[in-house]
Amino acid sequence: METKFNQSIKPKKKHILRPGWQERLPIKPILVATVAVLLLAVLVLINRPTDTVLSSAELDVLRSAGVLRVGVDTDLEGMYQNGTGYERAVAEGLGTLIFGDVEGVSLTPVDRYAAPWRMSDGEIDLAIMSMQAFPEEGFEHSTTPFFTDDCVVVGYDVFDSLKGKTVAVLQDTPAETLLDRYLEKTEPELVIKRAADYYSMRVMLRAQTVDAVCVPRTVAITWHESRTKILPFAIGTIPYYAIAKKDSVLIDLCDEAFYDWQRNGTFRQWGEQYGVEWGADS
């Protein structure tokens, strides 16, 4: 039955989608914006250590104490010398992750022989030094290096081959391992003279009881004299790792941070800033 009331109500118009409406949507800009947002979210996640690491009890203790004590090299040009260098940049980068700034980072120059017992005695929490590991038990190192150093040969004369040459190397070091491998696979007539310390190697070279010495490039640059020459080839690359007490969450933090810094160019940037160059094989 039709009344005045229902006469006043106009029927609703049906909205019919026009043909081809899908083609007129700005699909490409929408997809680009979506991908950009997703990439940004991924970058934020992968450029920062996981919450599990950052909220660990061990790091809470460090925050409570207000200090991260880091052992660094005593005098290695570009790496740590006169209070500055690449190792300081790495340590302060870790400090920023833990504390939010660099104020809580305390650096202690220490030699490779004293570093293990100083860590055992609680004088340092972490070693960022030109080392791969401590020989003693109870310590572990990161799986990702914070730097790689070319292993080079230094002498007073330049020669293209080590055939028949006597070369000194520091015993129980990666350089010794690389030189032994070079002897075995490349130059069987090489004569290796093993030294107990770097001082003895320099004495041998100056006295010319050896033709050359085999050392990391950073050591060669630190030792530089007017007469010394770095031979135009490397015999291998030495990675340097962070070292802490066994099962320390600091190693987990280092692995995550080092992976990010290696991938996003932070390590290279610090290298350029302090004049140290990553090894050729890196």
C-alpha positions as MATLAB code, in Angstrom:
seq = 'METKFNQSIKPKKKHILRPGWQERLPIKPILVATVAVLLLAVLVLINRPTDTVLSSAELDVLRSAGVLRVGVDTDLEGMYQNGTGYERAVAEGLGTLIFGDVEGVSLTPVDRYAAPWRMSDGEIDLAIMSMQAFPEEGFEHSTTPFFTDDCVVVGYDVFDSLKGKTVAVLQDTPAETLLDRYLEKTEPELVIKRAADYYSMRVMLRAQTVDAVCVPRTVAITWHESRTKILPFAIGTIPYYAIAKKDSVLIDLCDEAFYDWQRNGTFRQWGEQYGVEWGADS';
ca = [
       0.000    0.000    0.000;
       1.445    3.326   -0.988;
       1.213    6.224    1.464;
       2.505    9.783    1.563;
       5.278    8.593    3.891;
       6.743    6.008    1.612;
       6.284    8.269   -1.334;
       8.696   10.715    0.318;
      11.445    8.104    0.657;
      13.438    7.978   -2.494;
      14.908    4.656   -3.490;
      18.681    4.370   -2.960;
      20.813    4.601   -6.006;
      22.977    1.591   -6.700;
      26.674    2.392   -7.097;
      27.890    0.338   -9.948;
      31.665    0.114  -10.435;
      32.635    1.253  -13.838;
      34.412   -1.206  -16.072;
      38.233   -1.011  -15.863;
      38.342    0.566  -12.400;
      41.187   -1.733  -11.388;
      43.398   -0.374  -14.126;
      42.921    3.188  -12.859;
      44.213    2.398   -9.331;
      47.777    3.685   -8.659;
      49.075    0.124   -8.185;
      52.772    0.865   -8.849;
      53.094    3.724   -6.303;
      51.233    1.625   -3.721;
      53.587   -1.330   -4.257;
      56.677    0.886   -4.146;
      55.533    2.498   -0.898;
      54.733   -0.897    0.650;
      58.121   -2.355   -0.301;
      59.900    0.744    1.043;
      58.143    0.433    4.402;
      58.974   -3.271    4.620;
      62.631   -2.664    3.735;
      62.889    0.064    6.346;
      61.449   -2.260    8.963;
      63.898   -5.004    8.000;
      66.879   -2.612    8.100;
      65.901   -1.389   11.540;
      65.711   -4.963   12.776;
      68.963   -6.214   11.266;
      71.054   -3.144   12.105;
      70.449   -3.477   15.807;
      71.318   -6.446   18.019;
      68.343   -8.472   19.174;
      66.460   -7.481   22.307;
      67.459  -10.833   23.826;
      71.138   -9.831   23.716;
      70.663   -6.205   24.761;
      68.383   -7.103   27.684;
      70.581   -9.890   29.063;
      71.460   -9.983   32.754;
      75.184   -9.667   31.978;
      74.696   -6.410   30.105;
      72.371   -5.159   32.857;
      75.268   -5.692   35.296;
      77.564   -3.688   33.010;
      74.999   -0.900   32.803;
      74.677   -0.916   36.562;
      78.452   -0.658   36.930;
      78.448    2.030   34.240;
      81.597    0.824   32.497;
      82.746   -1.554   29.753;
      86.473   -2.236   30.171;
      88.140   -3.019   26.868;
      91.710   -4.194   26.313;
      93.378   -2.716   23.213;
      96.842   -2.849   21.633;
      99.608   -0.900   23.317;
     101.156    0.816   20.282;
      99.954   -0.178   16.829;
      99.681    2.557   14.234;
      96.134    3.130   13.061;
      94.739    0.498   15.408;
      95.478    2.091   18.801;
      98.155    4.658   19.403;
      98.274    7.764   21.587;
      94.741    7.237   22.836;
      93.006    6.893   19.498;
      92.543    4.541   16.560;
      90.374    1.926   14.901;
      90.114   -0.269   18.007;
      88.804    2.673   19.999;
      86.109    3.245   17.367;
      85.016   -0.412   17.620;
      84.949   -0.316   21.427;
      82.961    2.923   21.479;
      80.534    1.509   18.919;
      79.829   -1.384   21.288;
      79.557    1.024   24.218;
      76.931    3.018   22.354;
      74.850   -0.135   21.892;
      75.087   -0.990   25.588;
      74.872    2.429   27.264;
      73.517    4.697   24.549;
      76.756    6.729   24.450;
      80.543    6.303   24.649;
      80.998    7.634   28.186;
      80.922    4.159   29.723;
      83.825    2.792   27.648;
      87.191    2.448   29.411;
      90.211    1.475   27.285;
      93.238   -0.348   28.691;
      96.334   -0.802   26.498;
      97.674   -4.300   27.164;
     100.110   -6.628   25.399;
      99.129  -10.017   24.028;
     100.832  -11.935   26.828;
      99.219  -10.060   29.713;
      95.718   -9.811   28.228;
      94.494  -13.310   29.268;
      95.365  -12.993   32.957;
      94.105   -9.416   33.118;
      90.778  -10.666   31.802;
      90.830  -13.578   34.266;
      91.432  -11.098   37.094;
      88.471   -8.993   35.978;
      90.533   -5.992   34.873;
      89.091   -6.090   31.355;
      85.749   -7.425   30.096;
      86.590   -7.625   26.406;
      89.676   -7.605   24.183;
      89.593   -5.698   20.885;
      93.179   -6.363   19.853;
      95.261   -7.668   16.955;
      94.647  -11.262   18.045;
      92.528  -14.225   16.976;
      92.135  -15.900   20.361;
      93.781  -16.449   23.738;
      95.705  -19.744   23.899;
      94.464  -20.449   27.420;
      91.166  -22.194   28.165;
      88.164  -20.341   29.552;
      87.907  -17.768   26.752;
      86.133  -17.552   23.415;
      86.200  -15.244   20.433;
      83.665  -13.806   18.025;
      82.981  -15.668   14.801;
      82.971  -12.436   12.802;
      86.230  -10.433   12.662;
      86.383   -6.722   13.429;
      89.393   -6.346   11.106;
      91.576   -8.361    8.731;
      95.273   -7.637    8.254;
      97.511   -8.631    5.356;
     100.501  -10.736    6.413;
     103.519   -9.171    4.683;
     107.277   -9.595    4.428;
     109.560   -6.717    5.413;
     113.254   -6.319    4.659;
     115.976   -3.888    3.654;
     116.055   -5.204    0.097;
     113.215   -5.834   -2.326;
     113.024   -9.305   -3.873;
     110.307  -11.030   -5.861;
     110.730  -14.472   -4.330;
     111.483  -15.963   -0.925;
     113.486  -18.785   -2.491;
     116.554  -19.406   -0.350;
     115.702  -16.487    1.960;
     115.723  -16.661    5.755;
     112.628  -15.059    7.261;
     111.916  -14.498   10.952;
     108.385  -14.814   12.334;
     106.791  -14.582   15.787;
     106.092  -18.079   17.063;
     102.588  -19.235   18.027;
     100.906  -16.567   15.899;
      98.746  -16.629   12.748;
     101.707  -15.180   10.823;
     103.725  -18.282   11.700;
     100.889  -20.515   10.471;
     100.672  -18.629    7.180;
     104.441  -18.692    6.653;
     104.545  -22.453    7.350;
     101.802  -22.918    4.756;
     103.733  -20.755    2.293;
     106.809  -22.943    2.850;
     104.799  -26.100    2.276;
     102.770  -25.026   -0.766;
     104.720  -22.256   -2.502;
     108.392  -21.985   -1.595;
     110.027  -25.140   -0.152;
     113.490  -23.508   -0.121;
     112.363  -20.832    2.319;
     114.143  -20.919    5.709;
     112.007  -19.925    8.714;
     113.527  -18.590   11.927;
     111.064  -18.446   14.821;
     111.310  -15.655   17.399;
     109.910  -15.354   20.908;
     108.982  -11.672   20.586;
     108.878   -8.777   18.140;
     111.923   -7.124   19.696;
     114.079  -10.160   18.844;
     112.804  -10.050   15.261;
     113.803   -6.403   14.864;
     117.272   -7.158   16.263;
     117.664  -10.029   13.770;
     116.673   -7.775   10.879;
     118.958   -4.932   11.904;
     121.866   -7.350   12.431;
     121.017   -8.915    9.057;
     121.029  -12.421   10.479;
     117.771  -12.830    8.542;
     116.828  -11.507    5.118;
     113.390  -10.362    6.200;
     110.651  -10.659    8.804;
     107.049  -11.752    8.362;
     104.502   -9.616   10.239;
     100.973   -8.193    9.908;
     100.862   -5.046    7.766;
      99.876   -2.864   10.747;
     103.021   -4.006   12.562;
     105.140   -3.340    9.468;
     103.781    0.217    9.244;
     104.395    0.800   12.959;
     107.987   -0.417   12.600;
     108.680    1.647    9.491;
     112.222    2.972    9.122;
     113.843    4.782    6.226;
     115.580    1.561    5.130;
     112.734   -0.930    5.525;
     110.600   -1.973    2.584;
     107.398   -3.979    2.451;
     107.676   -6.590   -0.296;
     105.053   -6.241   -3.048;
     103.094   -9.349   -2.118;
     101.228  -10.746    0.888;
     101.366  -14.355    2.029;
      97.866  -14.371    3.476;
      95.314  -12.515    5.561;
      94.939  -12.525    9.356;
      91.488  -11.935   10.886;
      91.212  -10.258   14.298;
      88.367  -11.260   16.625;
      86.880   -9.889   19.829;
      87.738  -12.057   22.860;
      85.863  -12.456   26.154;
      85.354  -15.036   28.869;
      83.655  -18.244   27.785;
      79.849  -18.004   27.425;
      79.901  -14.213   27.736;
      76.974  -12.472   26.054;
      79.503   -9.852   24.912;
      80.550  -12.282   22.188;
      76.945  -12.550   20.974;
      76.751   -8.757   20.942;
      80.013   -8.502   18.996;
      78.938  -11.073   16.419;
      75.676   -9.266   15.688;
      77.245   -5.802   15.665;
      80.295   -6.851   13.622;
      78.112   -8.534   11.007;
      76.078   -5.339   10.609;
      79.124   -3.040   10.558;
      80.874   -5.202    7.994;
      77.801   -5.305    5.759;
      76.847   -1.628    5.952;
      80.381   -0.264    5.465;
      80.962    1.044    9.008;
      84.208   -0.926    9.403;
      85.527    0.385    6.087;
      84.642    3.922    7.094;
      86.577    3.597   10.356;
      89.483    2.075    8.440;
      89.638    5.082    6.135;
      89.380    7.438    9.110;
      92.363    5.893   10.896;
      94.430    4.893    7.866;
      94.188    1.112    8.136;
      93.173   -1.056    5.210;
      91.309   -4.356    5.407;
      93.205   -7.338    4.044;
      93.066   -8.081    0.332;
      91.134  -11.325    0.836;
      88.301   -9.618    2.764;
];
